[in-house]
Amino acid sequence: MKHLLVLLTMLSLTAASGCGYMLGTPTYQGVRTVHVPVFTNTSFRRNIDYLLTEAVQKEIRTRGGYRLDDAETADTILRGRIVEIRKNPLSETRFDDPREIQLMVGAEVTWVDRRSGQILQQRTFPLGSALSQSVSNVSFAPEVGQSLATAQQESASRLAAQIADMMEIPW
């Protein structure tokens, strides 16, 4: 009986140590709320700023690590700026109509602690000759009923997921 009690105690201590695992999203200590104002847009494409802002807010709500709050009461503010949007044809018909189109969205994001003014994270999701994995890149085919609107929504969702990844503490 004594050996069983010692064994159970050791097992409970091992389980309590956690073995390095964590439940939930790894978040910054002391940060519980975030405010996400509408992203600014320096491109000539309309409404992508609202789509991206909504997608980022939805991603933050879904992951559950932080709570959305007003600018006056939030611990942090996540500001973003869409710096570039490109739409390139990938393939064309023999009459030069686009068959498949690629949509790329580049943004700059800054996450600031409102209380201290400290920058928690700052990242650019660039477009350039060497496209990285961090750019939101979507292709769509108008011939099969896909549209620029659905491509913009998908691109905003992908970029929002990358922005939310940025807000998590790296393992």
C-alpha positions as CSV (number, residue, x, y, z in Angstrom):
1,M,0.0,0.0,0.0
2,K,2.9,2.3,0.9
3,H,4.5,1.7,-2.5
4,L,1.3,2.5,-4.3
5,L,1.0,5.8,-2.4
6,V,4.5,6.8,-3.4
7,L,3.9,5.8,-7.0
8,L,0.7,7.9,-7.2
9,T,2.5,10.8,-5.6
10,M,5.3,10.7,-8.1
11,L,2.8,10.4,-11.0
12,S,0.8,13.4,-9.8
13,L,4.0,15.4,-9.4
14,T,5.1,14.5,-12.9
15,A,1.7,15.4,-14.3
16,A,1.7,18.7,-12.4
17,S,5.0,19.7,-13.8
18,G,3.3,20.0,-17.2
19,C,6.1,18.5,-19.3
20,G,6.3,21.8,-21.3
21,Y,2.8,21.6,-22.6
22,M,0.4,24.5,-22.5
23,L,-3.3,24.6,-23.0
24,G,-4.7,27.4,-25.2
25,T,-2.9,30.1,-27.1
26,P,0.5,31.3,-25.8
27,T,0.0,35.0,-25.1
28,Y,2.1,37.9,-23.8
29,Q,2.0,38.3,-20.0
30,G,-0.1,41.2,-18.8
31,V,-1.9,41.6,-22.1
32,R,-5.5,40.6,-22.1
33,T,-7.3,43.0,-24.5
34,V,-6.5,44.4,-27.9
35,H,-8.1,47.1,-30.1
36,V,-7.9,46.7,-33.8
37,P,-8.8,50.0,-35.7
38,V,-9.6,49.9,-39.4
39,F,-6.5,49.3,-41.4
40,T,-5.3,52.2,-43.6
41,N,-5.1,51.5,-47.3
42,T,-2.6,53.3,-49.5
43,S,-3.6,51.3,-52.6
44,F,-6.4,52.2,-55.0
45,R,-8.4,49.0,-54.3
46,R,-11.5,49.7,-52.3
47,N,-12.9,47.8,-49.3
48,I,-9.9,45.5,-48.8
49,D,-9.1,47.5,-45.6
50,Y,-12.5,46.7,-44.1
51,L,-12.2,43.1,-45.2
52,L,-8.8,42.7,-43.6
53,T,-9.8,44.5,-40.4
54,E,-12.8,42.3,-40.0
55,A,-10.8,39.1,-40.7
56,V,-8.2,40.1,-38.1
57,Q,-10.8,40.8,-35.5
58,K,-12.5,37.5,-36.3
59,E,-9.2,35.6,-36.0
60,I,-8.4,37.1,-32.6
61,R,-11.9,36.3,-31.4
62,T,-11.7,32.7,-32.7
63,R,-8.3,31.9,-31.2
64,G,-9.4,33.2,-27.8
65,G,-6.0,34.4,-26.5
66,Y,-7.0,38.0,-26.4
67,R,-10.3,39.9,-26.1
68,L,-11.3,42.8,-28.4
69,D,-11.9,46.1,-26.6
70,D,-12.3,49.8,-27.2
71,A,-9.3,52.1,-27.9
72,E,-9.7,53.8,-24.6
73,T,-9.7,50.7,-22.4
74,A,-7.7,48.1,-24.4
75,D,-4.2,47.0,-23.1
76,T,-2.8,47.1,-26.7
77,I,-3.6,48.5,-30.1
78,L,-2.9,46.6,-33.3
79,R,-2.5,49.0,-36.2
80,G,-2.1,48.0,-39.8
81,R,-1.6,49.5,-43.2
82,I,-2.1,47.9,-46.5
83,V,0.9,48.9,-48.6
84,E,0.4,47.1,-51.8
85,I,-2.1,45.0,-53.8
86,R,-1.2,43.3,-57.0
87,K,-3.4,41.5,-59.4
88,N,-1.5,39.5,-62.1
89,P,-2.8,37.2,-64.8
90,L,-1.3,33.7,-64.4
91,S,-2.8,32.3,-67.6
92,E,-4.8,33.7,-70.5
93,T,-7.1,32.5,-73.2
94,R,-6.1,32.8,-76.9
95,F,-8.1,36.0,-77.0
96,D,-5.9,37.5,-74.1
97,D,-8.7,37.2,-71.5
98,P,-7.4,36.2,-68.1
99,R,-8.1,32.6,-67.3
100,E,-6.5,32.5,-63.9
101,I,-5.5,35.6,-61.8
102,Q,-3.2,35.9,-58.8
103,L,-4.1,38.4,-56.1
104,M,-1.3,39.4,-53.6
105,V,-1.8,41.7,-50.6
106,G,1.1,43.3,-48.6
107,A,0.7,45.0,-45.3
108,E,2.6,46.5,-42.4
109,V,1.4,45.7,-38.9
110,T,2.5,47.3,-35.5
111,W,1.3,46.0,-32.2
112,V,1.7,48.6,-29.4
113,D,1.2,48.4,-25.7
114,R,-1.1,51.4,-25.1
115,R,-0.1,51.7,-21.4
116,S,3.6,52.0,-21.9
117,G,4.0,52.9,-25.6
118,Q,6.3,49.9,-26.1
119,I,6.1,48.1,-29.5
120,L,5.3,44.4,-28.8
121,Q,5.6,43.3,-32.4
122,Q,6.2,45.0,-35.8
123,R,6.1,43.2,-39.0
124,T,5.9,43.8,-42.7
125,F,4.2,41.3,-45.0
126,P,5.9,42.5,-48.2
127,L,5.4,42.0,-51.9
128,G,8.6,41.9,-53.9
129,S,10.6,39.9,-56.4
130,A,11.2,37.2,-53.8
131,L,7.8,36.5,-52.5
132,S,8.0,35.0,-49.0
133,Q,5.5,32.7,-47.2
134,S,4.3,35.7,-45.2
135,V,2.5,37.4,-48.1
136,S,-1.1,36.7,-48.7
137,N,-1.2,35.1,-52.2
138,V,-4.5,33.8,-53.7
139,S,-5.3,32.7,-57.2
140,F,-8.8,32.7,-58.7
141,A,-10.3,31.7,-62.1
142,P,-13.1,34.0,-63.4
143,E,-14.1,31.4,-66.0
144,V,-15.3,29.0,-63.4
145,G,-17.3,31.6,-61.5
146,Q,-14.7,32.8,-59.0
147,S,-14.5,36.6,-58.5
148,L,-12.2,39.3,-57.3
149,A,-14.5,39.7,-54.2
150,T,-14.1,36.0,-53.2
151,A,-10.3,36.3,-53.8
152,Q,-10.1,39.4,-51.7
153,Q,-12.0,37.7,-48.8
154,E,-9.7,34.6,-49.0
155,S,-6.6,36.8,-49.1
156,A,-7.8,38.8,-46.1
157,S,-8.5,35.6,-44.2
158,R,-5.0,34.2,-44.9
159,L,-3.2,37.5,-44.0
160,A,-5.3,37.7,-40.8
161,A,-4.2,34.3,-39.7
162,Q,-0.6,35.3,-40.2
163,I,-1.1,38.5,-38.2
164,A,-2.7,36.5,-35.4
165,D,0.2,34.1,-35.5
166,M,2.5,37.2,-35.0
167,M,0.6,38.0,-31.8
168,E,1.3,34.7,-30.2
169,I,4.5,34.0,-28.2
170,P,6.8,31.7,-30.2
171,W,7.3,28.3,-28.7
